[in-house]
């Protein structure tokens, strides 16, 4: 134990604190200069287990050529260092304190601190944007030392490296879904960058973007927007109106607006970013393909499928030309195009692309990777849409299990998988199984994202849908109302998710035959969807169909028929004549016309 080191030192001296210091000094004087240097270097590390690879990395930046391991053995034998496990060490806090005093007397002290910082920056830069649990495990022991660099030894970080430790720490925690632990690092990155560089600097702009991204992930849209706007304005001032970083900032702001359902504001930003990237990088560039993909995704959200499809196809073809047929971005494009086809009811085309994307992800990333879990989830969703429940269930379970292994039991993607599997069980009327998973997902979302987040509102809505399916109306109503109120607070009164909540609450009231309560909500949802999504969006068709069904149940046939006709026209145009929704609307219209006949 570490305490044994002090005990051994105390045996070599008289007693008390002065005895420890005296014993330490005797040990210190007997060390060779190389061992003293190594001991001083070790004192820079945090009071946590020290991987030997980090020590070697820090020493290499100081260009040491002596035998590190032999001198490490000497320090262990002299009770100045403890070996916890193979190639893992730790220093007692009092010994570290005494060694740090010696470090300040060392001529090469600044050189050691700079080397230590460079080694930690290298670790930070190796942390991927979305690390898996295996990658997180590899870097976990380095995290306390990375934090030490960001806080204690920041003065020895070069200007180019200042924010790197903060970026690495933010990624480490955000990737695990523990946003509250990522937040202070991203906030400190911004404040320290401002302190060193002033208010106008590319690293300040990057820190603003990173903090805004974290707010967006937490559903804190009103906090994210001013930061994105400030970052965009700053980059324009520093780099000019035409620069790849400006295009990236435009894309980030557009993504925020898309998340908020502010499609008319997102579209011109996506288009501007696309045009800028083309003019700066040429028509054939991976960033151009990414911009095409973003714009296509927006059009898909708006139900503008005929405009989305050629952009998705162009992005896919460009990625294949530039990156080769085997690349993760190509797999992403296949997934996106498949999702579009699924939305249109083009199931056989969607299935082929989903399977192709899944196989490619496995070949490129291995059987265990978050992207593989996403591909499994997508294919399962397709099968559920086709009511191929026996095909969907093992894929959903596989995706859930993999996400738990890779990302940990507590992660937003795990909550999403729980929701999806619960939805499948609800579709199969396995209500008790579904309820257990919905509640688990809701509680996890609250723990990870806070009580006020769009994903929490969605989980409340999902649980309410389950209770409505079971005719547990008194349980469903407060959840629907809570989801609606939360969505209005978080997303504003005008948002597609608000329209969905209005529609669902109306469905509940119709199920209870509270027709006078249902009608104004249906009309409000329909009007909002037309404003936000356009007159020809499939969700508008859904609202028309629902309102028509309400009128039909009240025998208001003359009011129901034109709504069914409009809904059928939209479904045939947007989803195709053979889509399940189209077939259902057509059948209802035929039933209505038969009932109207004398």
Rosetta blueprint (number, residue, H / E / L):
1 X L
2 X H
3 X H
4 X H
5 X H
6 X H
7 X H
8 X H
9 X H
10 X H
11 X H
12 X L
13 X L
14 X L
15 X L
16 X H
17 X H
18 X H
19 X H
20 X H
21 X H
22 X H
23 X H
24 X H
25 X H
26 X H
27 X H
28 X H
29 X H
30 X H
31 X L
32 X L
33 X H
34 X H
35 X H
36 X H
37 X H
38 X H
39 X H
40 X H
41 X H
42 X H
43 X L
44 X L
45 X L
46 X L
47 X L
48 X L
49 X L
50 X E
51 X E
52 X H
53 X H
54 X H
55 X H
56 X H
57 X H
58 X H
59 X H
60 X H
61 X H
62 X L
63 X L
64 X L
65 X L
66 X L
67 X L
68 X H
69 X H
70 X H
71 X H
72 X H
73 X H
74 X H
75 X H
76 X H
77 X H
78 X L
79 X L
80 X L
81 X L
82 X E
83 X E
84 X E
85 X E
86 X L
87 X L
88 X E
89 X E
90 X E
91 X L
92 X L
93 X H
94 X H
95 X H
96 X H
97 X H
98 X H
99 X H
100 X H
101 X H
102 X H
103 X H
104 X H
105 X H
106 X L
107 X L
108 X L
109 X H
110 X H
111 X H
112 X H
113 X H
114 X H
115 X H
116 X H
117 X H
118 X H
119 X H
120 X H
121 X H
122 X H
123 X H
124 X H
125 X H
126 X L
127 X L
128 X L
129 X L
130 X L
131 X L
132 X L
133 X H
134 X H
135 X H
136 X H
137 X H
138 X H
139 X H
140 X H
141 X L
142 X L
143 X H
144 X H
145 X H
146 X H
147 X H
148 X H
149 X H
150 X H
151 X H
152 X L
153 X L
154 X H
155 X H
156 X H
157 X L
158 X L
159 X H
160 X H
161 X H
162 X L
163 X L
164 X H
165 X H
166 X H
167 X H
168 X H
169 X H
170 X H
171 X H
172 X H
173 X H
174 X H
175 X H
176 X L
177 X L
178 X L
179 X H
180 X H
181 X H
182 X H
183 X H
184 X H
185 X H
186 X H
187 X H
188 X H
189 X H
190 X H
191 X H
192 X H
193 X H
194 X H
195 X H
196 X H
197 X H
198 X L
199 X L
200 X L
201 X L
202 X H
203 X H
204 X H
205 X H
206 X H
207 X H
208 X H
209 X H
210 X H
211 X H
212 X H
213 X H
214 X H
215 X H
216 X H
217 X H
218 X L
219 X L
220 X L
221 X H
222 X H
223 X H
224 X H
225 X H
226 X H
227 X H
228 X H
229 X H
230 X H
231 X H
232 X H
233 X H
234 X H
235 X H
236 X H
237 X H
238 X H
239 X H
240 X L
241 X L
242 X L
243 X L
244 X H
245 X H
246 X H
247 X H
248 X H
249 X H
250 X H
251 X H
252 X H
253 X H
254 X H
255 X H
256 X H
257 X H
258 X H
259 X H
260 X L
261 X L
262 X L
263 X H
264 X H
265 X H
266 X H
267 X H
268 X H
269 X H
270 X H
271 X H
272 X H
273 X H
274 X H
275 X H
276 X H
277 X H
278 X H
279 X H
280 X H
281 X H
282 X L
283 X L
284 X L
285 X L
286 X H
287 X H
288 X H
289 X H
290 X H
291 X H
292 X H
293 X H
294 X H
295 X H
296 X H
297 X H
298 X H
299 X H
300 X H
301 X H
302 X L
303 X L
304 X L
305 X H
306 X H
307 X H
308 X H
309 X H
310 X H
311 X H
312 X H
313 X H
314 X H
315 X H
316 X H
317 X H
318 X H
319 X H
320 X H
321 X H
322 X H
323 X H
324 X L
325 X L
326 X L
327 X L
328 X H
329 X H
330 X H
331 X H
332 X H
333 X H
334 X H
335 X H
336 X H
337 X H
338 X H
339 X H
340 X H
341 X H
342 X H
343 X H
344 X L
345 X L
346 X L
347 X H
348 X H
349 X H
350 X H
351 X H
352 X H
353 X H
354 X H
355 X H
356 X H
357 X H
358 X H
359 X H
360 X H
361 X H
362 X H
363 X H
364 X H
365 X H
366 X L
367 X L
368 X L
369 X L
370 X H
371 X H
372 X H
373 X H
374 X H
375 X H
376 X H
377 X H
378 X H
379 X H
380 X H
381 X H
382 X H
383 X H
384 X H
385 X H
386 X L
387 X L
388 X L
389 X H
390 X H
391 X H
392 X H
393 X H
394 X H
395 X H
396 X H
397 X H
398 X H
399 X H
400 X H
401 X H
402 X H
403 X H
404 X H
405 X H
406 X H
407 X H
408 X L
409 X L
410 X L
411 X L
412 X H
413 X H
414 X H
415 X H
416 X H
417 X H
418 X H
419 X H
420 X H
421 X H
422 X H
423 X H
424 X H
425 X H
426 X H
427 X H
428 X L
429 X L
430 X L
431 X H
432 X H
433 X H
434 X H
435 X H
436 X H
437 X H
438 X H
439 X H
440 X H
441 X H
442 X H
443 X H
444 X H
445 X H
446 X H
447 X H
448 X H
449 X H
450 X L
451 X L
452 X L
453 X L
454 X H
455 X H
456 X H
457 X H
458 X H
459 X H
460 X H
461 X H
462 X H
463 X H
464 X H
465 X H
466 X H
467 X H
468 X H
469 X H
470 X L
471 X L
472 X L
473 X H
474 X H
475 X H
476 X H
477 X H
478 X H
479 X H
480 X H
481 X H
482 X H
483 X H
484 X H
485 X H
486 X H
487 X H
488 X H
489 X H
490 X H
491 X H
492 X L
493 X L
494 X L
495 X L
496 X H
497 X H
498 X H
499 X H
500 X H
501 X H
502 X H
503 X H
504 X H
505 X H
506 X H
507 X H
508 X H
509 X H
510 X H
511 X H
512 X L
513 X L
514 X L
515 X H
516 X H
517 X H
518 X H
519 X H
520 X H
521 X H
522 X H
523 X H
524 X H
525 X H
526 X H
527 X H
528 X H
529 X H
530 X H
531 X H
532 X H
533 X H
534 X L
535 X L
536 X L
537 X L
538 X H
539 X H
540 X H
541 X H
542 X H
543 X H
544 X H
545 X H
546 X H
547 X H
548 X H
549 X H
550 X H
551 X H
552 X H
553 X H
554 X L
555 X L
556 X L
557 X H
558 X H
559 X H
560 X H
561 X H
562 X H
563 X H
564 X H
565 X H
566 X H
567 X H
568 X H
569 X H
570 X H
571 X H
572 X H
573 X H
574 X H
575 X L
576 X L
577 X L
578 X L
579 X L
580 X H
581 X H
582 X H
583 X H
584 X H
585 X H
586 X H
587 X H
588 X H
589 X H
590 X H
591 X H
592 X H
593 X H
594 X H
595 X H
596 X H
597 X L
598 X L
